[in-house]
């Protein structure tokens, strides 16, 4: 029961932050969900697949928590809880740091700024890192084959979103400023200089 409460808490913090941010930005006239909107080709396909994968992951995570599935020893489930909780905290901190520049997907029409402070000094993609840590943590806490497969697929699609969509967009939008930032800060975690 303790693991189920921890798992539900992680999901509520993580997805609650996501939904509250969308609601607050909507009140300001900012359309947060840009996944697949106004896009074509591989960019549209990647973004729409990201959307489906992340929704599917949430459903499978919730079912795994409800059914309290697990195959790992309690010590690894505890580690998973710590990793998942860290992921929720990283995600929340990254969304707060981005302020109104945060979007799900890229938008060539919405006004944004390049954020390089806070967590963005040690990770170019802390929100994505938060997603991955939540996926890993929940998968460790409630391990089952379907959850592992869906979590891996969602994390893979988020990675494709970064390398095939986000980085190209940021380089186009911010040019040498983004290129210099990319040289200093690693994609997921760490500084180069």
C-alpha positions as CSV (number, residue, x, y, z in Angstrom):
1,X,0.0,0.0,0.0
2,X,2.9,2.4,0.8
3,X,4.3,2.0,-2.7
4,X,0.9,2.6,-4.2
5,X,0.5,5.9,-2.2
6,X,4.1,6.9,-3.3
7,X,3.4,6.1,-6.9
8,X,0.1,8.0,-6.9
9,X,1.8,11.0,-5.2
10,X,4.6,11.0,-7.8
11,X,2.0,11.0,-10.7
12,X,-0.2,13.6,-9.1
13,X,2.8,16.0,-8.5
14,X,4.2,15.4,-12.0
15,X,1.0,15.5,-14.1
16,X,-0.6,18.0,-11.7
17,X,2.2,20.4,-12.5
18,X,1.8,19.8,-16.2
19,X,-2.0,20.5,-16.1
20,X,-1.7,23.5,-13.8
21,X,0.9,25.0,-16.1
22,X,-1.3,24.5,-19.1
23,X,-4.3,26.0,-17.4
24,X,-2.3,29.1,-16.2
25,X,-0.8,29.6,-19.6
26,X,-4.2,29.2,-21.3
27,X,-5.6,32.0,-19.0
28,X,-2.8,34.3,-20.4
29,X,-3.6,33.3,-24.0
30,X,-0.7,31.0,-24.4
31,X,-1.3,27.7,-26.1
32,X,0.9,25.2,-24.2
33,X,0.2,22.1,-26.2
34,X,1.9,22.6,-29.5
35,X,2.4,18.9,-30.3
36,X,1.7,18.3,-33.9
37,X,0.0,21.7,-34.5
38,X,0.8,23.4,-37.7
39,X,3.5,20.8,-38.6
40,X,4.0,18.3,-41.3
41,X,6.2,15.4,-42.2
42,X,8.4,13.7,-39.7
43,X,8.1,16.5,-37.2
44,X,4.4,16.1,-37.0
45,X,4.7,12.3,-36.8
46,X,7.3,12.5,-34.0
47,X,5.2,15.0,-32.0
48,X,2.0,13.1,-32.4
49,X,3.7,9.9,-31.4
50,X,5.2,11.6,-28.4
51,X,1.7,12.7,-27.4
52,X,0.2,9.2,-27.8
53,X,3.2,7.6,-26.0
54,X,3.0,9.9,-23.0
55,X,-0.7,9.4,-22.6
56,X,-0.3,5.6,-22.9
57,X,2.5,5.7,-20.4
58,X,0.2,7.5,-17.9
59,X,-2.6,4.9,-18.4
60,X,-0.2,1.9,-17.9
61,X,1.5,3.6,-14.9
62,X,-1.9,4.2,-13.3
63,X,-3.0,0.6,-13.9
64,X,0.3,-0.8,-12.7
65,X,-0.1,1.2,-9.5
66,X,-3.7,0.2,-9.0
67,X,-2.9,-3.5,-9.5
68,X,0.3,-3.1,-7.5
69,X,2.3,-5.1,-9.9
70,X,6.0,-5.8,-9.0
71,X,8.8,-8.2,-9.7
72,X,11.7,-6.4,-8.1
73,X,12.8,-6.7,-4.5
74,X,11.6,-4.1,-2.0
75,X,15.1,-2.3,-1.9
76,X,14.9,-1.6,-5.7
77,X,11.3,-0.5,-5.4
78,X,12.4,2.0,-2.7
79,X,15.2,3.2,-5.1
80,X,12.5,3.5,-7.8
81,X,10.4,5.7,-5.5
82,X,13.4,8.0,-4.9
83,X,14.2,8.2,-8.6
84,X,10.5,8.9,-9.5
85,X,10.2,11.5,-6.8
86,X,13.4,13.1,-8.0
87,X,11.9,13.1,-11.5
88,X,8.8,14.9,-10.4
89,X,10.9,17.5,-8.5
90,X,13.2,18.1,-11.5
91,X,10.2,18.4,-13.8
92,X,8.4,20.9,-11.5
93,X,11.6,23.0,-11.1
94,X,12.2,23.0,-14.9
95,X,8.7,24.2,-15.6
96,X,8.9,26.9,-13.0
97,X,12.2,28.1,-14.4
98,X,10.9,28.2,-18.0
99,X,8.0,30.4,-16.9
100,X,5.9,31.3,-19.9
101,X,8.5,30.0,-22.4
102,X,7.5,26.4,-21.6
103,X,5.6,24.4,-24.2
104,X,4.8,20.8,-25.1
105,X,6.2,20.7,-28.6
106,X,7.6,23.6,-30.6
107,X,5.8,26.6,-31.9
108,X,7.2,28.9,-34.6
109,X,4.5,31.5,-33.8
110,X,4.5,31.6,-30.0
111,X,7.0,34.0,-28.5
112,X,9.6,32.3,-26.3
113,X,13.0,33.0,-24.9
114,X,16.1,30.8,-24.5
115,X,16.3,29.8,-20.8
116,X,19.8,29.0,-19.5
117,X,19.5,29.6,-15.8
118,X,18.5,27.4,-12.8
119,X,18.5,23.7,-13.7
120,X,19.2,24.7,-17.3
121,X,22.8,25.4,-16.3
122,X,23.4,21.7,-15.9
123,X,20.8,20.2,-18.3
124,X,19.5,21.5,-21.6
125,X,16.4,19.4,-21.2
126,X,15.5,19.0,-17.5
127,X,11.8,18.6,-18.2
128,X,12.6,15.7,-20.4
129,X,15.0,14.4,-17.8
130,X,12.1,14.6,-15.3
131,X,9.9,12.6,-17.5
132,X,12.6,9.9,-17.9
133,X,13.2,9.8,-14.1
134,X,9.5,9.4,-13.4
135,X,9.3,6.6,-16.0
136,X,12.3,4.8,-14.6
137,X,11.1,5.2,-11.0
138,X,7.5,4.0,-11.6
139,X,8.8,1.1,-13.7
140,X,11.1,0.1,-10.8
141,X,8.3,0.4,-8.3
142,X,5.7,-1.5,-10.3
143,X,7.7,-3.5,-12.7
144,X,5.9,-5.5,-15.3
145,X,6.6,-6.2,-19.0
146,X,3.9,-3.9,-20.4
147,X,5.0,-1.0,-18.1
148,X,8.7,-1.5,-19.0
149,X,7.9,-1.6,-22.8
150,X,5.6,1.5,-22.7
151,X,8.0,3.5,-20.5
152,X,10.9,2.7,-22.8
153,X,8.9,3.6,-25.9
154,X,7.8,6.9,-24.3
155,X,11.3,7.8,-23.2
156,X,12.6,6.9,-26.7
157,X,10.0,9.1,-28.4
158,X,10.8,12.0,-26.0
159,X,14.5,11.6,-27.0
160,X,13.6,11.8,-30.7
161,X,11.5,14.9,-29.9
162,X,14.7,16.5,-28.5
163,X,17.2,15.4,-31.2
164,X,15.0,15.7,-34.3
165,X,12.6,18.6,-33.4
166,X,13.6,20.7,-30.4
167,X,17.3,21.1,-31.1
168,X,16.8,22.1,-34.7
169,X,14.1,24.5,-33.7
170,X,16.2,26.1,-31.0
171,X,19.2,26.5,-33.3
172,X,17.0,28.1,-36.0
173,X,15.3,30.4,-33.4
174,X,18.3,31.4,-31.3
175,X,21.3,30.7,-33.6
176,X,24.7,31.2,-32.1
177,X,23.3,31.9,-28.7
178,X,21.9,28.3,-28.6
179,X,25.0,26.8,-30.3
180,X,27.2,28.3,-27.5
181,X,24.8,27.1,-24.8
182,X,24.8,23.6,-26.4
183,X,28.6,23.5,-26.3
184,X,28.6,24.2,-22.6
185,X,25.7,22.2,-21.2
186,X,25.0,18.5,-21.9
187,X,21.7,17.3,-23.3
188,X,20.5,15.6,-20.2
189,X,22.9,16.2,-17.3
190,X,26.3,17.9,-16.9
191,X,28.5,20.8,-18.0
192,X,31.3,20.5,-20.6
193,X,33.4,23.4,-19.2
